[in-house]
Amino acid sequence: MAYDPSKIRLFIDQPLTPGADIALTGDQVHYLRAVMRQREGDRLHAFNGRDGEWTIALTALGKKSGAARAEASVRMQSSVPDLWLVFAPIKGARLDFIVQKATELGAAALVPALTDRTIVRNINEDRLRANAVEAAEQCECLGVPEVQAARPLRNILGDWPEGRGLIFCDEGGDRPALETLQGLRGQGDSWAVLTGPEGGFTDAERDMIRRLPRAVPISLGPRIMRADTAAVAALSLFQATLGDWATPPRSGQV
């Protein structure tokens, strides 16, 4: 069956196999009924991050509940680079922007880090995940990044996985990002990008980060970027040098 990018897409955290019955959430029912004006019998696309993308048919669509049935696979599951974004939360819409763009740029996990200068400390993880799901549905991703609980930066670094490199966006550094990242080719497949808060990292935090065995500081250039801009710039540089932008996608892969 040919892939149709114009179809409505839903993230379904349930198995997708031929004939599988799918329970829709209340939010999904409201979206389909009130926003997209769908009816029983209409067909759309669904993905779950494991089984690729499928066509599904709506079998029930009430005011508060609904159901669908999986029909056929239209895209095989593809992988994204093993890339985390570790970031200091910022205010409101700019935090939503980071989550949405990180999802579009292929981050596999989102890790909120509470730094010494982090202003926003009450993190609504459900909101972060909802933003990630919406971005994945709209930009034809086949998966949604894991949203980890917010933790102090020192705790994140203290539990850092062995073998995962850390690309540290250091506003006080002098190592050009593109040249430095190109030099990391062949030095492992698991990476994270770390961006700081409004006001930047403290000297003590910079020292702590640099002591991590596989920490690689990079400079994002001569201009001071906002925290959300820095996250997008750093992820883009990674994907262009160490990620999946360098290789054209296979047919049917996004």
Backbone torsions as a table, in degrees:
resi	resn	phi	psi	omega
1	MET	NA	133.9	-177.8
2	ALA	-71.2	144.9	178.3
3	TYR	-76.5	133.4	-178.5
4	ASP	-117.4	99.2	-176.9
5	PRO	-68.9	-10.0	-179.8
6	SER	-81.9	-9.5	-177.9
7	LYS	-68.3	148.5	169.1
8	ILE	-63.4	139.8	-178.9
9	ARG	-120.8	139.9	176.2
10	LEU	-128.7	140.3	169.4
11	PHE	-85.4	123.5	-176.9
12	ILE	-120.3	115.1	-179.3
13	ASP	-86.7	56.5	-180.0
14	GLN	-145.6	158.1	178.7
15	PRO	-61.9	144.5	175.9
16	LEU	-117.5	106.5	178.5
17	THR	-139.7	162.0	-177.9
18	PRO	-55.8	124.4	177.2
19	GLY	82.0	1.8	-177.6
20	ALA	-65.0	135.1	175.3
21	ASP	-83.7	136.1	-173.6
22	ILE	-123.7	126.1	174.7
23	ALA	-90.2	128.6	179.1
24	LEU	-91.0	145.5	177.1
25	THR	-77.9	165.1	177.7
26	GLY	-59.9	-40.6	178.8
27	ASP	-64.2	-39.8	179.1
28	GLN	-66.4	-39.9	178.2
29	VAL	-61.7	-46.3	179.0
30	HIS	-60.9	-43.9	179.6
31	TYR	-61.1	-45.9	-177.2
32	LEU	-69.4	-40.9	-177.3
33	ARG	-77.4	-54.1	-168.8
34	ALA	-85.8	-31.7	-175.8
35	VAL	-95.8	-49.9	-174.4
36	MET	-96.7	-3.8	175.4
37	ARG	55.6	43.0	179.0
38	GLN	-85.0	158.1	179.5
39	ARG	-133.3	166.1	174.8
40	GLU	-57.3	136.8	-177.8
41	GLY	96.9	-19.1	177.2
42	ASP	-69.0	152.8	-179.0
43	ARG	-115.9	144.5	178.3
44	LEU	-146.2	-174.3	-179.4
45	HIS	-110.8	150.9	177.3
46	ALA	-140.0	151.5	176.5
47	PHE	-146.4	156.1	-178.4
48	ASN	-133.7	6.0	-180.0
49	GLY	84.0	-0.1	-177.4
50	ARG	-130.1	-40.2	-168.5
51	ASP	-109.4	16.7	-178.1
52	GLY	77.7	-158.3	-178.0
53	GLU	-113.5	139.0	-174.6
54	TRP	-129.7	153.8	164.5
55	THR	-83.9	140.8	175.3
56	ILE	-131.8	150.4	178.3
57	ALA	-112.0	134.5	178.3
58	LEU	-73.7	122.2	-179.0
59	THR	-104.4	-18.6	176.8
60	ALA	-155.5	139.1	-179.3
61	LEU	-150.5	83.2	178.2
62	GLY	-87.0	-166.7	-179.5
63	LYS	-74.1	-31.8	-176.1
64	LYS	-125.8	-10.9	-178.6
65	SER	-139.4	159.7	-179.8
66	GLY	-162.7	167.8	-179.6
67	ALA	-149.6	160.9	177.9
68	ALA	-146.6	168.7	177.7
69	ARG	-129.5	130.7	178.6
70	ALA	-70.3	138.0	-177.1
71	GLU	-112.2	-64.8	-173.6
72	ALA	-148.9	149.2	176.0
73	SER	-76.2	136.5	177.7
74	VAL	-118.8	-17.2	175.5
75	ARG	-147.6	134.7	177.0
76	MET	-75.1	153.0	177.6
77	GLN	-65.7	136.2	174.7
78	SER	-122.6	158.2	-176.3
79	SER	-96.7	158.8	171.2
80	VAL	-115.5	160.0	177.5
81	PRO	-57.9	149.6	179.3
82	ASP	-77.6	77.0	-171.9
83	LEU	-124.6	124.1	173.4
84	TRP	-99.4	150.2	164.6
85	LEU	-111.0	115.6	174.1
86	VAL	-102.2	120.7	-170.9
87	PHE	-144.2	150.3	175.1
88	ALA	-84.2	124.8	-179.3
89	PRO	-60.6	145.2	176.9
90	ILE	-127.9	-174.9	-168.8
91	LYS	-79.4	140.6	163.1
92	GLY	44.9	-121.9	-173.1
93	ALA	-64.0	-27.8	179.6
94	ARG	-71.4	-31.1	174.1
95	LEU	-69.2	-42.8	175.5
96	ASP	-57.3	-41.4	-179.2
97	PHE	-60.3	-45.2	179.5
98	ILE	-58.0	-47.3	-177.7
99	VAL	-63.7	-45.0	-178.7
100	GLN	-63.1	-47.7	-176.1
101	LYS	-72.1	-34.4	175.9
102	ALA	-63.2	-37.6	176.4
103	THR	-63.9	-47.8	179.6
104	GLU	-61.8	-32.7	-177.2
105	LEU	-86.4	2.7	170.4
106	GLY	91.4	22.5	175.1
107	ALA	-67.8	138.8	179.6
108	ALA	-89.8	-21.5	179.4
109	ALA	-150.8	146.1	177.6
110	LEU	-116.9	123.2	-172.2
111	VAL	-124.6	98.1	177.6
112	PRO	-70.3	129.4	-176.4
113	ALA	-117.9	125.0	178.7
114	LEU	-88.9	108.8	-178.9
115	THR	-98.8	176.1	-179.6
116	ASP	-61.4	-30.4	-177.1
117	ARG	-106.1	10.2	177.1
118	THR	-67.2	126.5	179.6
119	ILE	-87.9	-43.6	-177.7
120	VAL	-85.8	115.7	-176.6
121	ARG	-120.7	-14.3	175.4
122	ASN	-96.1	101.9	-172.4
123	ILE	-102.3	124.6	176.5
124	ASN	-88.9	95.5	-175.6
125	GLU	-66.0	-32.5	177.5
126	ASP	-63.1	-38.8	178.0
127	ARG	-66.1	-42.1	178.3
128	LEU	-59.7	-45.8	-178.9
129	ARG	-65.6	-40.2	178.9
130	ALA	-60.9	-39.1	177.2
131	ASN	-65.6	-39.7	178.8
132	ALA	-65.5	-42.4	179.0
133	VAL	-62.3	-46.6	-179.0
134	GLU	-60.9	-42.8	179.4
135	ALA	-64.0	-42.2	179.8
136	ALA	-63.7	-39.9	179.1
137	GLU	-64.1	-38.6	-174.0
138	GLN	-81.1	-27.8	-173.0
139	CYS	-107.7	17.5	173.0
140	GLU	67.3	24.8	171.2
141	CYS	-67.7	158.1	177.2
142	LEU	-106.1	5.4	178.9
143	GLY	-156.3	168.1	179.4
144	VAL	-120.1	132.2	-179.8
145	PRO	-63.0	147.4	172.6
146	GLU	-65.7	133.2	175.7
147	VAL	-105.8	110.8	-178.6
148	GLN	-86.6	159.8	177.8
149	ALA	-68.8	145.2	177.0
150	ALA	-67.2	134.2	179.6
151	ARG	-141.0	158.4	174.3
152	PRO	-59.0	143.8	-179.2
153	LEU	-56.7	-40.0	-178.5
154	ARG	-61.4	-34.6	179.0
155	ASN	-72.1	-39.1	178.0
156	ILE	-61.7	-46.1	-179.5
157	LEU	-69.0	-33.9	179.3
158	GLY	-66.3	-27.3	179.5
159	ASP	-104.6	21.2	-171.9
160	TRP	-62.9	132.3	-177.8
161	PRO	-66.2	134.9	177.5
162	GLU	-63.6	132.2	177.8
163	GLY	95.1	-10.7	178.3
164	ARG	-91.7	121.7	177.7
165	GLY	-77.5	154.8	-179.6
166	LEU	-125.8	115.0	177.4
167	ILE	-92.9	110.6	-170.1
168	PHE	-100.5	113.6	178.8
169	CYS	-79.6	99.6	-171.2
170	ASP	-103.0	107.5	-177.5
171	GLU	-65.3	-16.3	177.9
172	GLY	-102.4	7.4	-176.0
173	GLY	-85.7	170.8	-178.9
174	ASP	-132.3	15.3	179.2
175	ARG	-94.7	112.0	-177.5
176	PRO	-56.1	134.5	-172.8
177	ALA	-61.8	-51.2	-173.1
178	LEU	-62.6	-48.6	-179.2
179	GLU	-62.6	-41.5	-179.0
180	THR	-65.5	-44.0	-179.1
181	LEU	-67.2	-38.7	177.1
182	GLN	-60.2	-31.9	179.0
183	GLY	-74.3	-8.2	-179.5
184	LEU	-94.1	-1.0	-179.2
185	ARG	-60.2	134.1	-179.5
186	GLY	84.1	5.4	-177.4
187	GLN	-107.3	35.5	176.3
188	GLY	117.0	158.6	-177.1
189	ASP	-108.4	-9.6	-177.0
190	SER	-107.8	121.6	-175.2
191	TRP	-140.0	163.2	170.1
192	ALA	-139.4	148.3	172.5
193	VAL	-108.2	131.9	-179.3
194	LEU	-115.8	121.0	175.1
195	THR	-120.0	152.4	-171.1
196	GLY	-98.1	-175.9	-176.9
197	PRO	-89.0	176.9	168.7
198	GLU	-61.2	126.1	-175.7
199	GLY	97.5	-11.7	174.7
200	GLY	79.7	178.4	177.7
201	PHE	-78.9	151.6	171.4
202	THR	-77.6	163.5	178.5
203	ASP	-60.1	-38.4	179.7
204	ALA	-63.9	-39.7	179.0
205	GLU	-67.8	-41.2	179.0
206	ARG	-61.0	-41.3	177.6
207	ASP	-64.0	-41.8	-179.2
208	MET	-63.5	-42.9	179.7
209	ILE	-63.7	-44.9	-176.6
210	ARG	-66.1	-20.6	178.7
211	ARG	-77.5	-12.6	176.9
212	LEU	-64.3	134.0	-172.5
213	PRO	-53.5	-38.6	-176.0
214	ARG	-114.2	32.2	176.4
215	ALA	-79.9	132.2	-179.1
216	VAL	-125.2	104.3	178.6
217	PRO	-75.3	140.5	175.0
218	ILE	-134.8	154.9	174.1
219	SER	-102.9	138.6	177.0
220	LEU	-96.9	21.1	172.9
221	GLY	107.3	-176.0	-171.1
222	PRO	-78.9	-12.4	-177.4
223	ARG	-101.5	142.6	175.9
224	ILE	-79.2	120.0	-179.0
225	MET	-94.4	151.8	168.2
226	ARG	-65.6	158.6	-174.9
227	ALA	-60.6	-38.9	-179.0
228	ASP	-71.3	-36.1	176.7
229	THR	-65.4	-42.1	-179.4
230	ALA	-61.3	-39.5	179.6
231	ALA	-63.0	-45.3	-179.8
232	VAL	-65.8	-43.0	-179.5
233	ALA	-62.3	-45.0	-176.9
234	ALA	-67.3	-42.7	178.3
235	LEU	-64.2	-38.7	179.2
236	SER	-64.6	-43.3	178.3
237	LEU	-62.2	-41.8	178.9
238	PHE	-61.6	-49.6	-176.9
239	GLN	-62.9	-32.6	-178.9
240	ALA	-75.8	-21.4	-176.1
241	THR	-113.3	-43.1	-176.0
242	LEU	-116.6	-7.9	-174.0
243	GLY	-101.9	-145.6	-170.7
244	ASP	-103.4	12.2	175.4
245	TRP	-78.9	-25.7	-175.1
246	ALA	-72.2	-21.1	-178.9
247	THR	-111.2	123.7	179.5
248	PRO	-60.2	140.0	179.2
249	PRO	-64.4	146.4	173.7
250	ARG	-68.9	162.0	179.8
251	SER	-57.6	128.7	179.7
252	GLY	83.6	3.4	-177.7
253	GLN	-108.4	133.5	175.8
254	VAL	-129.8	NA	NA
